[in-house]
């Protein structure tokens, strides 16, 4: 795989995980305003973006596992970091949504 192709894959991962991160922060705002159903919907929407990023990552891994040489670029390291931290942030947001709802219903 050529350098440009690896960079394009990295930017696609960054694009989708960045969109997801923005949606997660929108969901946090909704949680603070007790808009729990909207927050849950926004977190589901954010997951769709994460799935697109993960699908792109999986395609790259499949190429690598089939024997194709994939040179690591620093932008790919950044993309992987971006994806993993956004996935973790979403998991935390889901827990926070549960806690916000629980506090509201006391």
Backbone atoms as SQL, in Angstrom:
CREATE TABLE atoms (id INTEGER PRIMARY KEY, chain TEXT, resi INTEGER, resn TEXT, atom TEXT, x REAL, y REAL, z REAL);
INSERT INTO atoms VALUES
  (1, 'A', 1, 'UNK', 'N', 0.845, -1.170, 0.000),
  (2, 'A', 1, 'UNK', 'CA', 0.000, 0.000, 0.000),
  (3, 'A', 1, 'UNK', 'C', 0.894, 1.238, 0.000),
  (4, 'A', 2, 'UNK', 'N', 0.579, 2.149, -0.866),
  (5, 'A', 2, 'UNK', 'CA', 1.394, 3.350, -1.003),
  (6, 'A', 2, 'UNK', 'C', 1.124, 4.343, 0.122),
  (7, 'A', 3, 'UNK', 'N', 2.093, 5.205, 0.334),
  (8, 'A', 3, 'UNK', 'CA', 2.027, 6.209, 1.395),
  (9, 'A', 3, 'UNK', 'C', 0.743, 7.031, 1.310),
  (10, 'A', 4, 'UNK', 'N', 0.387, 7.464, 0.123),
  (11, 'A', 4, 'UNK', 'CA', -0.814, 8.281, -0.058),
  (12, 'A', 4, 'UNK', 'C', -2.070, 7.521, 0.340),
  (13, 'A', 5, 'UNK', 'N', -2.124, 6.235, 0.026),
  (14, 'A', 5, 'UNK', 'CA', -3.286, 5.424, 0.390),
  (15, 'A', 5, 'UNK', 'C', -3.406, 5.295, 1.905),
  (16, 'A', 6, 'UNK', 'N', -2.279, 5.075, 2.578),
  (17, 'A', 6, 'UNK', 'CA', -2.279, 4.970, 4.031),
  (18, 'A', 6, 'UNK', 'C', -2.749, 6.292, 4.638),
  (19, 'A', 7, 'UNK', 'N', -2.283, 7.389, 4.107),
  (20, 'A', 7, 'UNK', 'CA', -2.697, 8.697, 4.603),
  (21, 'A', 7, 'UNK', 'C', -4.192, 8.924, 4.397),
  (22, 'A', 8, 'UNK', 'N', -4.714, 8.507, 3.253),
  (23, 'A', 8, 'UNK', 'CA', -6.151, 8.651, 2.989),
  (24, 'A', 8, 'UNK', 'C', -6.978, 7.840, 3.980),
  (25, 'A', 9, 'UNK', 'N', -6.533, 6.632, 4.274),
  (26, 'A', 9, 'UNK', 'CA', -7.224, 5.796, 5.262),
  (27, 'A', 9, 'UNK', 'C', -7.180, 6.481, 6.624),
  (28, 'A', 10, 'UNK', 'N', -6.022, 7.005, 6.995),
  (29, 'A', 10, 'UNK', 'CA', -5.879, 7.693, 8.278),
  (30, 'A', 10, 'UNK', 'C', -6.820, 8.878, 8.377),
  (31, 'A', 11, 'UNK', 'N', -6.877, 9.672, 7.321),
  (32, 'A', 11, 'UNK', 'CA', -7.754, 10.845, 7.349),
  (33, 'A', 11, 'UNK', 'C', -9.225, 10.450, 7.415),
  (34, 'A', 12, 'UNK', 'N', -9.578, 9.350, 6.803),
  (35, 'A', 12, 'UNK', 'CA', -10.967, 8.877, 6.881),
  (36, 'A', 12, 'UNK', 'C', -11.310, 8.452, 8.310),
  (37, 'A', 13, 'UNK', 'N', -10.383, 7.770, 8.967),
  (38, 'A', 13, 'UNK', 'CA', -10.590, 7.379, 10.368),
  (39, 'A', 13, 'UNK', 'C', -10.729, 8.623, 11.240),
  (40, 'A', 14, 'UNK', 'N', -9.861, 9.603, 11.020),
  (41, 'A', 14, 'UNK', 'CA', -9.908, 10.844, 11.798),
  (42, 'A', 14, 'UNK', 'C', -11.225, 11.580, 11.548),
  (43, 'A', 15, 'UNK', 'N', -11.658, 11.628, 10.304),
  (44, 'A', 15, 'UNK', 'CA', -12.909, 12.302, 9.956),
  (45, 'A', 15, 'UNK', 'C', -14.087, 11.712, 10.724),
  (46, 'A', 16, 'UNK', 'N', -14.241, 10.391, 10.654),
  (47, 'A', 16, 'UNK', 'CA', -15.391, 9.749, 11.288),
  (48, 'A', 16, 'UNK', 'C', -15.295, 9.778, 12.813),
  (49, 'A', 17, 'UNK', 'N', -14.117, 9.544, 13.348),
  (50, 'A', 17, 'UNK', 'CA', -14.007, 9.586, 14.805),
  (51, 'A', 17, 'UNK', 'C', -14.160, 11.016, 15.317),
  (52, 'A', 18, 'UNK', 'N', -13.710, 11.994, 14.543),
  (53, 'A', 18, 'UNK', 'CA', -13.904, 13.394, 14.924),
  (54, 'A', 18, 'UNK', 'C', -15.372, 13.784, 14.923),
  (55, 'A', 19, 'UNK', 'N', -16.100, 13.330, 13.924),
  (56, 'A', 19, 'UNK', 'CA', -17.550, 13.584, 13.888),
  (57, 'A', 19, 'UNK', 'C', -18.231, 12.947, 15.090),
  (58, 'A', 20, 'UNK', 'N', -17.816, 11.739, 15.404),
  (59, 'A', 20, 'UNK', 'CA', -18.375, 11.038, 16.549),
  (60, 'A', 20, 'UNK', 'C', -18.089, 11.797, 17.839),
  (61, 'A', 21, 'UNK', 'N', -16.861, 12.264, 17.998),
  (62, 'A', 21, 'UNK', 'CA', -16.480, 13.003, 19.215),
  (63, 'A', 21, 'UNK', 'C', -17.335, 14.270, 19.361),
  (64, 'A', 22, 'UNK', 'N', -17.574, 14.963, 18.270),
  (65, 'A', 22, 'UNK', 'CA', -18.419, 16.160, 18.316),
  (66, 'A', 22, 'UNK', 'C', -19.821, 15.804, 18.790),
  (67, 'A', 23, 'UNK', 'N', -20.368, 14.716, 18.283),
  (68, 'A', 23, 'UNK', 'CA', -21.704, 14.280, 18.681),
  (69, 'A', 23, 'UNK', 'C', -21.750, 13.886, 20.156),
  (70, 'A', 24, 'UNK', 'N', -20.692, 13.272, 20.636),
  (71, 'A', 24, 'UNK', 'CA', -20.632, 12.879, 22.048),
  (72, 'A', 24, 'UNK', 'C', -20.672, 14.123, 22.934),
  (73, 'A', 25, 'UNK', 'N', -19.920, 15.141, 22.546),
  (74, 'A', 25, 'UNK', 'CA', -19.940, 16.376, 23.335),
  (75, 'A', 25, 'UNK', 'C', -21.312, 17.063, 23.259),
  (76, 'A', 26, 'UNK', 'N', -21.992, 16.941, 22.149),
  (77, 'A', 26, 'UNK', 'CA', -23.360, 17.449, 22.053),
  (78, 'A', 26, 'UNK', 'C', -24.270, 16.677, 23.014),
  (79, 'A', 27, 'UNK', 'N', -24.046, 15.373, 23.104),
  (80, 'A', 27, 'UNK', 'CA', -24.840, 14.543, 24.019),
  (81, 'A', 27, 'UNK', 'C', -24.580, 14.938, 25.477),
  (82, 'A', 28, 'UNK', 'N', -23.325, 15.253, 25.822),
  (83, 'A', 28, 'UNK', 'CA', -23.027, 15.712, 27.180),
  (84, 'A', 28, 'UNK', 'C', -23.851, 16.958, 27.518),
  (85, 'A', 29, 'UNK', 'N', -23.922, 17.883, 26.580),
  (86, 'A', 29, 'UNK', 'CA', -24.704, 19.109, 26.790),
  (87, 'A', 29, 'UNK', 'C', -26.171, 18.755, 27.001),
  (88, 'A', 30, 'UNK', 'N', -26.684, 17.835, 26.209),
  (89, 'A', 30, 'UNK', 'CA', -28.075, 17.414, 26.355),
  (90, 'A', 30, 'UNK', 'C', -28.311, 16.761, 27.716),
  (91, 'A', 31, 'UNK', 'N', -27.347, 15.987, 28.180),
  (92, 'A', 31, 'UNK', 'CA', -27.477, 15.362, 29.498),
  (93, 'A', 31, 'UNK', 'C', -27.592, 16.431, 30.584),
  (94, 'A', 32, 'UNK', 'N', -26.731, 17.451, 30.511),
  (95, 'A', 32, 'UNK', 'CA', -26.754, 18.525, 31.514),
  (96, 'A', 32, 'UNK', 'C', -28.091, 19.255, 31.520),
  (97, 'A', 33, 'UNK', 'N', -28.761, 19.265, 30.368),
  (98, 'A', 33, 'UNK', 'CA', -30.054, 19.937, 30.239),
  (99, 'A', 33, 'UNK', 'C', -31.236, 18.967, 30.409),
  (100, 'A', 34, 'UNK', 'N', -30.938, 17.756, 30.895),
  (101, 'A', 34, 'UNK', 'CA', -31.949, 16.712, 31.154),
  (102, 'A', 34, 'UNK', 'C', -32.703, 16.272, 29.906),
  (103, 'A', 35, 'UNK', 'N', -32.071, 16.384, 28.750),
  (104, 'A', 35, 'UNK', 'CA', -32.657, 15.911, 27.493),
  (105, 'A', 35, 'UNK', 'C', -32.118, 14.504, 27.212),
  (106, 'A', 36, 'UNK', 'N', -32.554, 13.549, 28.030),
  (107, 'A', 36, 'UNK', 'CA', -31.944, 12.221, 28.022),
  (108, 'A', 36, 'UNK', 'C', -32.229, 11.421, 26.754),
  (109, 'A', 37, 'UNK', 'N', -33.440, 11.511, 26.264),
  (110, 'A', 37, 'UNK', 'CA', -33.759, 10.774, 25.036),
  (111, 'A', 37, 'UNK', 'C', -32.953, 11.322, 23.855),
  (112, 'A', 38, 'UNK', 'N', -32.853, 12.639, 23.780),
  (113, 'A', 38, 'UNK', 'CA', -32.046, 13.249, 22.719),
  (114, 'A', 38, 'UNK', 'C', -30.575, 12.868, 22.858),
  (115, 'A', 39, 'UNK', 'N', -30.097, 12.841, 24.088),
  (116, 'A', 39, 'UNK', 'CA', -28.702, 12.454, 24.331),
  (117, 'A', 39, 'UNK', 'C', -28.457, 11.015, 23.905),
  (118, 'A', 40, 'UNK', 'N', -29.374, 10.135, 24.239),
  (119, 'A', 40, 'UNK', 'CA', -29.235, 8.725, 23.848),
  (120, 'A', 40, 'UNK', 'C', -29.224, 8.589, 22.328),
  (121, 'A', 41, 'UNK', 'N', -30.095, 9.335, 21.672),
  (122, 'A', 41, 'UNK', 'CA', -30.132, 9.305, 20.207),
  (123, 'A', 41, 'UNK', 'C', -28.828, 9.835, 19.611),
  (124, 'A', 42, 'UNK', 'N', -28.298, 10.893, 20.207),
  (125, 'A', 42, 'UNK', 'CA', -27.052, 11.476, 19.711),
  (126, 'A', 42, 'UNK', 'C', -25.898, 10.495, 19.917),
  (127, 'A', 43, 'UNK', 'N', -25.897, 9.761, 21.023),
  (128, 'A', 43, 'UNK', 'CA', -24.842, 8.769, 21.257),
  (129, 'A', 43, 'UNK', 'C', -24.957, 7.607, 20.275),
  (130, 'A', 44, 'UNK', 'N', -26.181, 7.267, 19.905),
  (131, 'A', 44, 'UNK', 'CA', -26.361, 6.220, 18.892),
  (132, 'A', 44, 'UNK', 'C', -25.851, 6.705, 17.544),
  (133, 'A', 45, 'UNK', 'N', -26.141, 7.949, 17.225),
  (134, 'A', 45, 'UNK', 'CA', -25.653, 8.550, 15.985),
  (135, 'A', 45, 'UNK', 'C', -24.118, 8.595, 15.983),
  (136, 'A', 46, 'UNK', 'N', -23.545, 8.905, 17.133),
  (137, 'A', 46, 'UNK', 'CA', -22.076, 8.933, 17.234),
  (138, 'A', 46, 'UNK', 'C', -21.490, 7.545, 17.007),
  (139, 'A', 47, 'UNK', 'N', -22.218, 6.532, 17.442),
  (140, 'A', 47, 'UNK', 'CA', -21.735, 5.166, 17.242),
  (141, 'A', 47, 'UNK', 'C', -21.702, 4.801, 15.765),
  (142, 'A', 48, 'UNK', 'N', -22.638, 5.305, 14.990),
  (143, 'A', 48, 'UNK', 'CA', -22.643, 5.035, 13.548),
  (144, 'A', 48, 'UNK', 'C', -21.376, 5.582, 12.897),
  (145, 'A', 49, 'UNK', 'N', -20.931, 6.766, 13.343),
  (146, 'A', 49, 'UNK', 'CA', -19.676, 7.324, 12.830),
  (147, 'A', 49, 'UNK', 'C', -18.479, 6.475, 13.267),
  (148, 'A', 50, 'UNK', 'N', -18.511, 6.010, 14.510),
  (149, 'A', 50, 'UNK', 'CA', -17.427, 5.147, 14.986),
  (150, 'A', 50, 'UNK', 'C', -17.367, 3.846, 14.184),
  (151, 'A', 51, 'UNK', 'N', -18.525, 3.318, 13.847),
  (152, 'A', 51, 'UNK', 'CA', -18.551, 2.093, 13.044),
  (153, 'A', 51, 'UNK', 'C', -17.932, 2.319, 11.672),
  (154, 'A', 52, 'UNK', 'N', -18.173, 3.481, 11.089),
  (155, 'A', 52, 'UNK', 'CA', -17.554, 3.792, 9.792),
  (156, 'A', 52, 'UNK', 'C', -16.035, 3.874, 9.930),
  (157, 'A', 53, 'UNK', 'N', -15.574, 4.520, 10.991),
  (158, 'A', 53, 'UNK', 'CA', -14.128, 4.606, 11.232),
  (159, 'A', 53, 'UNK', 'C', -13.541, 3.225, 11.466),
  (160, 'A', 54, 'UNK', 'N', -14.241, 2.425, 12.249),
  (161, 'A', 54, 'UNK', 'CA', -13.755, 1.079, 12.556),
  (162, 'A', 54, 'UNK', 'C', -13.743, 0.203, 11.314),
  (163, 'A', 55, 'UNK', 'N', -14.739, 0.369, 10.458),
  (164, 'A', 55, 'UNK', 'CA', -14.796, -0.399, 9.199),
  (165, 'A', 55, 'UNK', 'C', -13.584, -0.060, 8.328),
  (166, 'A', 56, 'UNK', 'N', -13.242, 1.204, 8.262),
  (167, 'A', 56, 'UNK', 'CA', -12.069, 1.622, 7.493),
  (168, 'A', 56, 'UNK', 'C', -10.806, 0.991, 8.068),
  (169, 'A', 57, 'UNK', 'N', -10.705, 1.009, 9.379),
  (170, 'A', 57, 'UNK', 'CA', -9.562, 0.402, 10.058),
  (171, 'A', 57, 'UNK', 'C', -9.497, -1.104, 9.771),
  (172, 'A', 58, 'UNK', 'N', -10.641, -1.766, 9.813),
  (173, 'A', 58, 'UNK', 'CA', -10.708, -3.212, 9.576),
  (174, 'A', 58, 'UNK', 'C', -10.270, -3.562, 8.156),
  (175, 'A', 59, 'UNK', 'N', -10.684, -2.753, 7.192),
  (176, 'A', 59, 'UNK', 'CA', -10.272, -2.997, 5.804),
  (177, 'A', 59, 'UNK', 'C', -8.752, -2.928, 5.672),
  (178, 'A', 60, 'UNK', 'N', -8.143, -1.975, 6.346),
  (179, 'A', 60, 'UNK', 'CA', -6.687, -1.852, 6.323),
  (180, 'A', 60, 'UNK', 'C', -6.031, -3.067, 6.966),
  (181, 'A', 61, 'UNK', 'N', -6.570, -3.507, 8.083),
  (182, 'A', 61, 'UNK', 'CA', -6.020, -4.688, 8.765),
  (183, 'A', 61, 'UNK', 'C', -6.170, -5.949, 7.921),
  (184, 'A', 62, 'UNK', 'N', -7.276, -6.052, 7.191),
  (185, 'A', 62, 'UNK', 'CA', -7.477, -7.204, 6.313),
  (186, 'A', 62, 'UNK', 'C', -6.435, -7.219, 5.192),
  (187, 'A', 63, 'UNK', 'N', -6.149, -6.054, 4.651),
  (188, 'A', 63, 'UNK', 'CA', -5.119, -5.972, 3.613),
  (189, 'A', 63, 'UNK', 'C', -3.768, -6.398, 4.181),
  (190, 'A', 64, 'UNK', 'N', -3.480, -5.938, 5.366),
  (191, 'A', 64, 'UNK', 'CA', -2.211, -6.290, 6.012),
  (192, 'A', 64, 'UNK', 'C', -2.141, -7.794, 6.282),
  (193, 'A', 65, 'UNK', 'N', -3.240, -8.360, 6.782),
  (194, 'A', 65, 'UNK', 'CA', -3.231, -9.786, 7.115),
  (195, 'A', 65, 'UNK', 'C', -3.187, -10.675, 5.871),
  (196, 'A', 66, 'UNK', 'N', -3.562, -10.117, 4.726),
  (197, 'A', 66, 'UNK', 'CA', -3.490, -10.896, 3.483),
  (198, 'A', 66, 'UNK', 'C', -2.100, -10.817, 2.851),
  (199, 'A', 67, 'UNK', 'N', -1.182, -10.138, 3.542),
  (200, 'A', 67, 'UNK', 'CA', 0.198, -10.114, 3.066),
  (201, 'A', 67, 'UNK', 'C', 0.639, -8.816, 2.426),
  (202, 'A', 68, 'UNK', 'N', -0.282, -7.871, 2.292),
  (203, 'A', 68, 'UNK', 'CA', 0.087, -6.599, 1.690),
  (204, 'A', 68, 'UNK', 'C', 0.915, -5.781, 2.685),
  (205, 'A', 69, 'UNK', 'N', 1.946, -5.156, 2.199),
  (206, 'A', 69, 'UNK', 'CA', 2.783, -4.314, 3.039),
  (207, 'A', 69, 'UNK', 'C', 2.084, -2.992, 3.300),
  (208, 'A', 70, 'UNK', 'N', 1.955, -2.657, 4.581),
  (209, 'A', 70, 'UNK', 'CA', 1.348, -1.397, 4.983),
  (210, 'A', 70, 'UNK', 'C', 2.379, -0.652, 5.817),
  (211, 'A', 71, 'UNK', 'N', 2.907, 0.422, 5.264),
  (212, 'A', 71, 'UNK', 'CA', 3.893, 1.212, 5.992),
  (213, 'A', 71, 'UNK', 'C', 3.185, 2.122, 6.983),
  (214, 'A', 72, 'UNK', 'N', 3.695, 2.141, 8.190),
  (215, 'A', 72, 'UNK', 'CA', 3.104, 2.974, 9.228),
  (216, 'A', 72, 'UNK', 'C', 3.537, 4.420, 9.046),
  (217, 'A', 73, 'UNK', 'N', 2.569, 5.280, 9.031),
  (218, 'A', 73, 'UNK', 'CA', 2.798, 6.715, 8.951),
  (219, 'A', 73, 'UNK', 'C', 2.396, 7.312, 10.294),
  (220, 'A', 74, 'UNK', 'N', 3.015, 8.408, 10.677),
  (221, 'A', 74, 'UNK', 'CA', 2.675, 9.044, 11.949),
  (222, 'A', 74, 'UNK', 'C', 1.209, 9.475, 11.969),
  (223, 'A', 75, 'UNK', 'N', 0.657, 9.831, 10.827),
  (224, 'A', 75, 'UNK', 'CA', -0.745, 10.223, 10.774),
  (225, 'A', 75, 'UNK', 'C', -1.650, 9.028, 11.085),
  (226, 'A', 76, 'UNK', 'N', -1.200, 7.814, 10.740),
  (227, 'A', 76, 'UNK', 'CA', -1.985, 6.622, 11.071),
  (228, 'A', 76, 'UNK', 'C', -1.956, 6.365, 12.574),
  (229, 'A', 77, 'UNK', 'N', -0.827, 6.616, 13.202),
  (230, 'A', 77, 'UNK', 'CA', -0.743, 6.477, 14.655),
  (231, 'A', 77, 'UNK', 'C', -1.720, 7.455, 15.307),
  (232, 'A', 78, 'UNK', 'N', -1.734, 8.678, 14.803),
  (233, 'A', 78, 'UNK', 'CA', -2.657, 9.693, 15.319),
  (234, 'A', 78, 'UNK', 'C', -4.112, 9.257, 15.095),
  (235, 'A', 79, 'UNK', 'N', -4.398, 8.730, 13.941),
  (236, 'A', 79, 'UNK', 'CA', -5.759, 8.288, 13.629),
  (237, 'A', 79, 'UNK', 'C', -6.213, 7.184, 14.579),
  (238, 'A', 80, 'UNK', 'N', -5.330, 6.225, 14.827),
  (239, 'A', 80, 'UNK', 'CA', -5.665, 5.128, 15.735),
  (240, 'A', 80, 'UNK', 'C', -5.907, 5.656, 17.149),
  (241, 'A', 81, 'UNK', 'N', -5.071, 6.586, 17.568),
  (242, 'A', 81, 'UNK', 'CA', -5.229, 7.191, 18.888),
  (243, 'A', 81, 'UNK', 'C', -6.559, 7.933, 18.980),
  (244, 'A', 82, 'UNK', 'N', -6.868, 8.673, 17.940),
  (245, 'A', 82, 'UNK', 'CA', -8.119, 9.434, 17.889),
  (246, 'A', 82, 'UNK', 'C', -9.318, 8.491, 17.987),
  (247, 'A', 83, 'UNK', 'N', -9.279, 7.411, 17.239),
  (248, 'A', 83, 'UNK', 'CA', -10.384, 6.446, 17.238),
  (249, 'A', 83, 'UNK', 'C', -10.561, 5.806, 18.616),
  (250, 'A', 84, 'UNK', 'N', -9.482, 5.348, 19.195),
  (251, 'A', 84, 'UNK', 'CA', -9.580, 4.644, 20.475),
  (252, 'A', 84, 'UNK', 'C', -10.032, 5.578, 21.600),
  (253, 'A', 85, 'UNK', 'N', -9.541, 6.808, 21.626),
  (254, 'A', 85, 'UNK', 'CA', -9.976, 7.720, 22.689),
  (255, 'A', 85, 'UNK', 'C', -11.441, 8.105, 22.508),
  (256, 'A', 86, 'UNK', 'N', -11.892, 8.212, 21.286),
  (257, 'A', 86, 'UNK', 'CA', -13.305, 8.536, 21.046),
  (258, 'A', 86, 'UNK', 'C', -14.193, 7.363, 21.438),
  (259, 'A', 87, 'UNK', 'N', -13.748, 6.159, 21.170),
  (260, 'A', 87, 'UNK', 'CA', -14.519, 4.981, 21.583),
  (261, 'A', 87, 'UNK', 'C', -14.640, 4.942, 23.107),
  (262, 'A', 88, 'UNK', 'N', -13.559, 5.248, 23.785),
  (263, 'A', 88, 'UNK', 'CA', -13.572, 5.274, 25.248),
  (264, 'A', 88, 'UNK', 'C', -14.469, 6.392, 25.758),
  (265, 'A', 89, 'UNK', 'N', -14.391, 7.559, 25.133),
  (266, 'A', 89, 'UNK', 'CA', -15.229, 8.685, 25.526),
  (267, 'A', 89, 'UNK', 'C', -16.708, 8.328, 25.394),
  (268, 'A', 90, 'UNK', 'N', -17.064, 7.623, 24.343),
  (269, 'A', 90, 'UNK', 'CA', -18.461, 7.229, 24.156),
  (270, 'A', 90, 'UNK', 'C', -18.910, 6.272, 25.262),
  (271, 'A', 91, 'UNK', 'N', -18.051, 5.339, 25.642),
  (272, 'A', 91, 'UNK', 'CA', -18.391, 4.421, 26.731),
  (273, 'A', 91, 'UNK', 'C', -18.631, 5.189, 28.031),
  (274, 'A', 92, 'UNK', 'N', -17.781, 6.176, 28.303),
  (275, 'A', 92, 'UNK', 'CA', -17.957, 7.009, 29.492),
  (276, 'A', 92, 'UNK', 'C', -19.267, 7.797, 29.393),
  (277, 'A', 93, 'UNK', 'N', -19.569, 8.309, 28.216),
  (278, 'A', 93, 'UNK', 'CA', -20.805, 9.073, 28.019),
  (279, 'A', 93, 'UNK', 'C', -22.033, 8.208, 28.280),
  (280, 'A', 94, 'UNK', 'N', -21.999, 6.966, 27.854),
  (281, 'A', 94, 'UNK', 'CA', -23.125, 6.068, 28.110),
  (282, 'A', 94, 'UNK', 'C', -23.325, 5.862, 29.607),
  (283, 'A', 95, 'UNK', 'N', -22.235, 5.715, 30.343),
  (284, 'A', 95, 'UNK', 'CA', -22.324, 5.575, 31.794),
  (285, 'A', 95, 'UNK', 'C', -22.853, 6.851, 32.432),
  (286, 'A', 96, 'UNK', 'N', -22.385, 7.988, 31.937),
  (287, 'A', 96, 'UNK', 'CA', -22.846, 9.263, 32.480),
  (288, 'A', 96, 'UNK', 'C', -24.327, 9.477, 32.203),
  (289, 'A', 97, 'UNK', 'N', -24.789, 9.064, 31.042),
  (290, 'A', 97, 'UNK', 'CA', -26.212, 9.176, 30.724),
  (291, 'A', 97, 'UNK', 'C', -27.032, 8.378, 31.731),
  (292, 'A', 98, 'UNK', 'N', -26.583, 7.180, 32.022),
  (293, 'A', 98, 'UNK', 'CA', -27.264, 6.338, 33.007),
  (294, 'A', 98, 'UNK', 'C', -27.314, 7.049, 34.364),
  (295, 'A', 99, 'UNK', 'N', -26.187, 7.625, 34.780),
  (296, 'A', 99, 'UNK', 'CA', -26.128, 8.294, 36.080),
  (297, 'A', 99, 'UNK', 'C', -26.985, 9.556, 36.116),
  (298, 'A', 100, 'UNK', 'N', -26.930, 10.350, 35.047),
  (299, 'A', 100, 'UNK', 'CA', -27.779, 11.543, 34.982),
  (300, 'A', 100, 'UNK', 'C', -29.252, 11.162, 35.099),
  (301, 'A', 101, 'UNK', 'N', -29.664, 10.128, 34.393),
  (302, 'A', 101, 'UNK', 'CA', -31.058, 9.702, 34.437),
  (303, 'A', 101, 'UNK', 'C', -31.424, 9.191, 35.833),
  (304, 'A', 102, 'UNK', 'N', -30.522, 8.468, 36.442),
  (305, 'A', 102, 'UNK', 'CA', -30.768, 7.925, 37.774),
  (306, 'A', 102, 'UNK', 'C', -30.925, 9.062, 38.787),
  (307, 'A', 103, 'UNK', 'N', -30.073, 10.065, 38.702),
  (308, 'A', 103, 'UNK', 'CA', -30.160, 11.209, 39.609),
  (309, 'A', 103, 'UNK', 'C', -31.470, 11.985, 39.390),
  (310, 'A', 104, 'UNK', 'N', -31.860, 12.115, 38.150),
  (311, 'A', 104, 'UNK', 'CA', -33.085, 12.856, 37.812),
  (312, 'A', 104, 'UNK', 'C', -34.312, 12.159, 38.370),
  (313, 'A', 105, 'UNK', 'N', -34.284, 10.834, 38.431),
  (314, 'A', 105, 'UNK', 'CA', -35.455, 10.053, 38.855),
  (315, 'A', 105, 'UNK', 'C', -35.483, 9.761, 40.344),
  (316, 'A', 106, 'UNK', 'N', -34.580, 10.343, 41.114),
  (317, 'A', 106, 'UNK', 'CA', -34.592, 10.109, 42.576),
  (318, 'A', 106, 'UNK', 'C', -35.668, 10.909, 43.235);
